Amino acid sequence: METLLLNSIWMTYNLCLAAIAVIAGWLAIKNSHFWLRIIFGFVWLLFIPNTLYILTDLIHLIKQLNMVGDGIKSLLVIQYELLILLAIMFFICGLYPFEEFLTRILKRKYTTLTILIIINFVIGFGVALGRTEEVNSWEVITHTKKAVEGSIRVVTSFRSMMLAIVFGILGNIIYFSLKTRIVRYSYYIAKKVFKIRIK
């Protein structure tokens, strides 16, 4: 049970970081003030990799399954399944406002599609930067030198770049295959449960 409790602490922390991307994304799109839109958009770009980054936490599950008793293993798997589900929801709900914004200003489906594909590879790069170099989102501002040096190491490392590419591809697959379903359910939950009007 101690493992489950400790997991719930860091899982909640990681999900809060992912939620920042969702909130910042919507604020950037809905805000009419130019500079606030830029600021929220920048925050969104910094924190959106945290959504997919959570998927890398599955490596902890493999280790923990060998550490806990048989009675806890099923609960442990359920805990990680919930984590991954929420991470995917945050990822899609964080990226969808950006797609809507692009569609509205560009009015070209294929241009929007191309930019979204590129953004997913940028997110993949952010995942690799966080996993291999342990660079946090806010350190782009608070420890710029660390972020820059870490980015250079990622670019010059075959293993790190492969990780970035894999997560870029994974991000595109997840987004374009689950987008419609996840967005519909998220709108329903926001409207019925939290009484929030998305549109």
BALOBA-1460 file (C-alpha; in Angstrom, 3 decimals):
// residues 199
<rec num="1" residu="m" x="0.000" y="0.000" z="0.000"/>
<rec num="2" residu="e" x="2.932" y="2.312" z="0.631"/>
<rec num="3" residu="t" x="3.891" y="2.023" z="-3.052"/>
<rec num="4" residu="l" x="0.375" y="3.006" z="-4.124"/>
<rec num="5" residu="l" x="0.425" y="5.994" z="-1.778"/>
<rec num="6" residu="l" x="3.817" y="7.215" z="-2.975"/>
<rec num="7" residu="n" x="2.705" y="6.739" z="-6.580"/>
<rec num="8" residu="s" x="-0.395" y="8.822" z="-6.002"/>
<rec num="9" residu="i" x="1.773" y="11.738" z="-4.852"/>
<rec num="10" residu="w" x="4.098" y="11.945" z="-7.860"/>
<rec num="11" residu="m" x="1.333" y="10.979" z="-10.267"/>
<rec num="12" residu="t" x="-0.821" y="13.862" z="-9.011"/>
<rec num="13" residu="y" x="2.143" y="16.225" z="-9.373"/>
<rec num="14" residu="n" x="2.801" y="15.134" z="-12.979"/>
<rec num="15" residu="l" x="-0.881" y="15.393" z="-13.868"/>
<rec num="16" residu="c" x="-1.003" y="18.921" z="-12.436"/>
<rec num="17" residu="l" x="1.898" y="19.904" z="-14.710"/>
<rec num="18" residu="a" x="0.018" y="18.376" z="-17.654"/>
<rec num="19" residu="a" x="-3.159" y="20.225" z="-16.670"/>
<rec num="20" residu="i" x="-1.288" y="23.540" z="-16.885"/>
<rec num="21" residu="a" x="-0.903" y="22.938" z="-20.626"/>
<rec num="22" residu="v" x="-4.649" y="22.376" z="-21.036"/>
<rec num="23" residu="i" x="-5.559" y="25.507" z="-19.074"/>
<rec num="24" residu="a" x="-2.910" y="27.679" z="-20.759"/>
<rec num="25" residu="g" x="-3.977" y="26.438" z="-24.191"/>
<rec num="26" residu="w" x="-7.608" y="27.379" z="-23.670"/>
<rec num="27" residu="l" x="-6.679" y="30.735" z="-22.136"/>
<rec num="28" residu="a" x="-4.440" y="31.515" z="-25.117"/>
<rec num="29" residu="i" x="-7.191" y="30.747" z="-27.612"/>
<rec num="30" residu="k" x="-10.039" y="32.427" z="-25.743"/>
<rec num="31" residu="n" x="-8.120" y="35.560" z="-24.733"/>
<rec num="32" residu="s" x="-8.566" y="38.585" z="-26.970"/>
<rec num="33" residu="h" x="-5.577" y="40.519" z="-25.597"/>
<rec num="34" residu="f" x="-2.570" y="39.992" z="-27.892"/>
<rec num="35" residu="w" x="0.180" y="39.900" z="-25.260"/>
<rec num="36" residu="l" x="-1.793" y="37.691" z="-22.881"/>
<rec num="37" residu="r" x="-2.390" y="35.331" z="-25.768"/>
<rec num="38" residu="i" x="1.368" y="35.252" z="-26.454"/>
<rec num="39" residu="i" x="2.179" y="34.623" z="-22.779"/>
<rec num="40" residu="f" x="-0.387" y="31.851" z="-22.376"/>
<rec num="41" residu="g" x="0.705" y="30.368" z="-25.696"/>
<rec num="42" residu="f" x="4.314" y="30.290" z="-24.519"/>
<rec num="43" residu="v" x="3.292" y="28.599" z="-21.252"/>
<rec num="44" residu="w" x="1.277" y="26.086" z="-23.267"/>
<rec num="45" residu="l" x="4.282" y="25.273" z="-25.459"/>
<rec num="46" residu="l" x="6.491" y="24.788" z="-22.401"/>
<rec num="47" residu="f" x="4.096" y="22.485" z="-20.556"/>
<rec num="48" residu="i" x="2.384" y="20.466" z="-23.314"/>
<rec num="49" residu="p" x="5.286" y="17.931" z="-23.426"/>
<rec num="50" residu="n" x="4.424" y="17.020" z="-19.817"/>
<rec num="51" residu="t" x="1.287" y="15.285" z="-21.083"/>
<rec num="52" residu="l" x="3.110" y="12.737" z="-23.243"/>
<rec num="53" residu="y" x="6.021" y="12.600" z="-20.817"/>
<rec num="54" residu="i" x="3.752" y="10.799" z="-18.358"/>
<rec num="55" residu="l" x="3.712" y="7.794" z="-20.691"/>
<rec num="56" residu="t" x="7.409" y="7.279" z="-19.955"/>
<rec num="57" residu="d" x="6.484" y="6.686" z="-16.309"/>
<rec num="58" residu="l" x="5.353" y="3.193" z="-17.310"/>
<rec num="59" residu="i" x="8.951" y="2.115" z="-16.715"/>
<rec num="60" residu="h" x="8.221" y="2.452" z="-12.997"/>
<rec num="61" residu="l" x="5.359" y="-0.036" z="-13.273"/>
<rec num="62" residu="i" x="7.672" y="-2.767" z="-14.540"/>
<rec num="63" residu="k" x="9.991" y="-2.273" z="-11.567"/>
<rec num="64" residu="q" x="7.205" y="-1.997" z="-9.004"/>
<rec num="65" residu="l" x="5.407" y="-5.154" z="-10.121"/>
<rec num="66" residu="n" x="8.389" y="-7.127" z="-8.868"/>
<rec num="67" residu="m" x="8.400" y="-5.266" z="-5.547"/>
<rec num="68" residu="v" x="4.794" y="-5.690" z="-4.374"/>
<rec num="69" residu="g" x="2.719" y="-8.673" z="-3.345"/>
<rec num="70" residu="d" x="0.187" y="-10.406" z="-5.579"/>
<rec num="71" residu="g" x="-2.718" y="-8.682" z="-3.834"/>
<rec num="72" residu="i" x="-1.398" y="-5.227" z="-4.725"/>
<rec num="73" residu="k" x="-0.375" y="-5.919" z="-8.333"/>
<rec num="74" residu="s" x="-3.876" y="-5.550" z="-9.783"/>
<rec num="75" residu="l" x="-4.388" y="-2.241" z="-7.940"/>
<rec num="76" residu="l" x="-1.003" y="-1.074" z="-9.170"/>
<rec num="77" residu="v" x="-1.919" y="-1.820" z="-12.785"/>
<rec num="78" residu="i" x="-5.254" y="-0.004" z="-12.397"/>
<rec num="79" residu="q" x="-3.435" y="2.997" z="-10.906"/>
<rec num="80" residu="y" x="-1.122" y="3.228" z="-13.914"/>
<rec num="81" residu="e" x="-3.977" y="2.663" z="-16.365"/>
<rec num="82" residu="l" x="-5.809" y="5.638" z="-14.848"/>
<rec num="83" residu="l" x="-2.630" y="7.713" z="-15.045"/>
<rec num="84" residu="i" x="-2.125" y="6.923" z="-18.741"/>
<rec num="85" residu="l" x="-5.787" y="7.560" z="-19.551"/>
<rec num="86" residu="l" x="-5.684" y="10.981" z="-17.905"/>
<rec num="87" residu="a" x="-2.364" y="11.788" z="-19.597"/>
<rec num="88" residu="i" x="-3.845" y="11.012" z="-23.021"/>
<rec num="89" residu="m" x="-6.924" y="13.111" z="-22.232"/>
<rec num="90" residu="f" x="-4.764" y="16.049" z="-21.159"/>
<rec num="91" residu="f" x="-2.596" y="15.681" z="-24.246"/>
<rec num="92" residu="i" x="-5.516" y="15.735" z="-26.661"/>
<rec num="93" residu="c" x="-7.439" y="18.437" z="-24.796"/>
<rec num="94" residu="g" x="-4.265" y="20.495" z="-24.642"/>
<rec num="95" residu="l" x="-3.591" y="20.241" z="-28.370"/>
<rec num="96" residu="y" x="-7.154" y="20.504" z="-29.691"/>
<rec num="97" residu="p" x="-7.613" y="24.257" z="-28.991"/>
<rec num="98" residu="f" x="-4.455" y="24.901" z="-30.991"/>
<rec num="99" residu="e" x="-5.916" y="22.956" z="-33.917"/>
<rec num="100" residu="e" x="-9.153" y="24.952" z="-33.706"/>
<rec num="101" residu="f" x="-7.187" y="28.190" z="-33.654"/>
<rec num="102" residu="l" x="-5.096" y="27.198" z="-36.675"/>
<rec num="103" residu="t" x="-8.173" y="26.111" z="-38.601"/>
<rec num="104" residu="r" x="-9.856" y="29.422" z="-37.886"/>
<rec num="105" residu="i" x="-6.967" y="31.641" z="-38.988"/>
<rec num="106" residu="l" x="-5.476" y="29.543" z="-41.804"/>
<rec num="107" residu="k" x="-8.685" y="28.085" z="-43.264"/>
<rec num="108" residu="r" x="-6.572" y="25.407" z="-44.938"/>
<rec num="109" residu="k" x="-6.974" y="21.873" z="-43.669"/>
<rec num="110" residu="y" x="-3.687" y="20.509" z="-44.990"/>
<rec num="111" residu="t" x="-1.650" y="23.438" z="-43.652"/>
<rec num="112" residu="t" x="-3.196" y="22.928" z="-40.218"/>
<rec num="113" residu="l" x="-2.513" y="19.200" z="-40.431"/>
<rec num="114" residu="t" x="1.140" y="19.785" z="-41.340"/>
<rec num="115" residu="i" x="1.671" y="22.201" z="-38.443"/>
<rec num="116" residu="l" x="0.028" y="19.777" z="-35.981"/>
<rec num="117" residu="i" x="2.299" y="16.959" z="-37.131"/>
<rec num="118" residu="i" x="5.338" y="19.195" z="-36.644"/>
<rec num="119" residu="i" x="4.116" y="20.313" z="-33.205"/>
<rec num="120" residu="n" x="3.827" y="16.686" z="-32.130"/>
<rec num="121" residu="f" x="7.484" y="16.154" z="-33.009"/>
<rec num="122" residu="v" x="8.356" y="19.305" z="-31.028"/>
<rec num="123" residu="i" x="6.454" y="17.760" z="-28.113"/>
<rec num="124" residu="g" x="8.395" y="14.539" z="-28.666"/>
<rec num="125" residu="f" x="11.601" y="16.549" z="-28.420"/>
<rec num="126" residu="g" x="10.368" y="18.011" z="-25.136"/>
<rec num="127" residu="v" x="9.691" y="14.507" z="-23.818"/>
<rec num="128" residu="a" x="13.224" y="13.407" z="-24.724"/>
<rec num="129" residu="l" x="14.653" y="16.558" z="-23.152"/>
<rec num="130" residu="g" x="12.822" y="15.874" z="-19.921"/>
<rec num="131" residu="r" x="13.522" y="12.145" z="-19.761"/>
<rec num="132" residu="t" x="17.184" y="12.068" z="-20.808"/>
<rec num="133" residu="e" x="18.371" y="15.483" z="-19.582"/>
<rec num="134" residu="e" x="15.915" y="15.987" z="-16.702"/>
<rec num="135" residu="v" x="15.046" y="19.490" z="-17.870"/>
<rec num="136" residu="n" x="11.768" y="20.749" z="-16.403"/>
<rec num="137" residu="s" x="9.419" y="23.019" z="-18.324"/>
<rec num="138" residu="w" x="10.012" y="26.094" z="-16.166"/>
<rec num="139" residu="e" x="13.794" y="25.717" z="-16.418"/>
<rec num="140" residu="v" x="13.625" y="27.114" z="-19.950"/>
<rec num="141" residu="i" x="13.127" y="30.415" z="-18.111"/>
<rec num="142" residu="t" x="14.732" y="29.846" z="-14.702"/>
<rec num="143" residu="h" x="17.764" y="27.858" z="-15.913"/>
<rec num="144" residu="t" x="18.029" y="28.753" z="-19.589"/>
<rec num="145" residu="k" x="21.640" y="27.605" z="-19.857"/>
<rec num="146" residu="k" x="20.727" y="24.127" z="-18.596"/>
<rec num="147" residu="a" x="17.831" y="23.921" z="-21.077"/>
<rec num="148" residu="v" x="20.001" y="25.033" z="-24.005"/>
<rec num="149" residu="e" x="22.860" y="22.669" z="-23.148"/>
<rec num="150" residu="g" x="20.394" y="19.829" z="-22.635"/>
<rec num="151" residu="s" x="18.766" y="20.539" z="-26.003"/>
<rec num="152" residu="i" x="22.160" y="20.413" z="-27.714"/>
<rec num="153" residu="r" x="22.926" y="17.059" z="-26.074"/>
<rec num="154" residu="v" x="19.570" y="15.687" z="-27.228"/>
<rec num="155" residu="v" x="20.172" y="16.828" z="-30.807"/>
<rec num="156" residu="t" x="23.662" y="15.321" z="-30.852"/>
<rec num="157" residu="s" x="22.610" y="12.028" z="-29.243"/>
<rec num="158" residu="f" x="21.266" y="9.319" z="-31.543"/>
<rec num="159" residu="r" x="19.438" y="7.606" z="-28.672"/>
<rec num="160" residu="s" x="17.791" y="10.813" z="-27.462"/>
<rec num="161" residu="m" x="16.752" y="11.846" z="-30.962"/>
<rec num="162" residu="m" x="15.281" y="8.414" z="-31.597"/>
<rec num="163" residu="l" x="13.267" y="8.820" z="-28.385"/>
<rec num="164" residu="a" x="12.076" y="12.231" z="-29.607"/>
<rec num="165" residu="i" x="11.065" y="10.797" z="-32.987"/>
<rec num="166" residu="v" x="9.287" y="7.813" z="-31.416"/>
<rec num="167" residu="f" x="7.250" y="10.110" z="-29.170"/>
<rec num="168" residu="g" x="6.584" y="12.457" z="-32.072"/>
<rec num="169" residu="i" x="5.125" y="9.556" z="-34.034"/>
<rec num="170" residu="l" x="3.273" y="8.268" z="-30.963"/>
<rec num="171" residu="g" x="1.821" y="11.702" z="-30.320"/>
<rec num="172" residu="n" x="0.488" y="11.941" z="-33.872"/>
<rec num="173" residu="i" x="-1.024" y="8.452" z="-33.705"/>
<rec num="174" residu="i" x="-2.702" y="9.114" z="-30.360"/>
<rec num="175" residu="y" x="-3.988" y="12.550" z="-31.326"/>
<rec num="176" residu="f" x="-5.419" y="11.797" z="-34.748"/>
<rec num="177" residu="s" x="-6.876" y="8.404" z="-33.799"/>
<rec num="178" residu="l" x="-8.490" y="9.374" z="-30.472"/>
<rec num="179" residu="k" x="-9.119" y="13.121" z="-30.870"/>
<rec num="180" residu="t" x="-12.817" y="13.032" z="-31.768"/>
<rec num="181" residu="r" x="-13.760" y="10.588" z="-29.024"/>
<rec num="182" residu="i" x="-11.717" y="12.196" z="-26.251"/>
<rec num="183" residu="v" x="-12.800" y="15.752" z="-27.061"/>
<rec num="184" residu="r" x="-16.463" y="14.723" z="-27.148"/>
<rec num="185" residu="y" x="-16.254" y="12.999" z="-23.760"/>
<rec num="186" residu="s" x="-14.239" y="15.847" z="-22.249"/>
<rec num="187" residu="y" x="-16.814" y="18.410" z="-23.401"/>
<rec num="188" residu="y" x="-19.560" y="16.256" z="-21.898"/>
<rec num="189" residu="i" x="-17.774" y="15.988" z="-18.542"/>
<rec num="190" residu="a" x="-17.012" y="19.721" z="-18.485"/>
<rec num="191" residu="k" x="-20.617" y="20.603" z="-19.243"/>
<rec num="192" residu="k" x="-22.485" y="18.043" z="-17.138"/>
<rec num="193" residu="v" x="-20.187" y="17.482" z="-14.189"/>
<rec num="194" residu="f" x="-18.310" y="20.765" z="-13.757"/>
<rec num="195" residu="k" x="-20.963" y="23.022" z="-15.374"/>
<rec num="196" residu="i" x="-18.335" y="24.588" z="-17.660"/>
<rec num="197" residu="r" x="-19.278" y="25.908" z="-21.084"/>
<rec num="198" residu="i" x="-16.391" y="25.124" z="-23.465"/>
<rec num="199" residu="k" x="-17.850" y="26.859" z="-26.474"/>
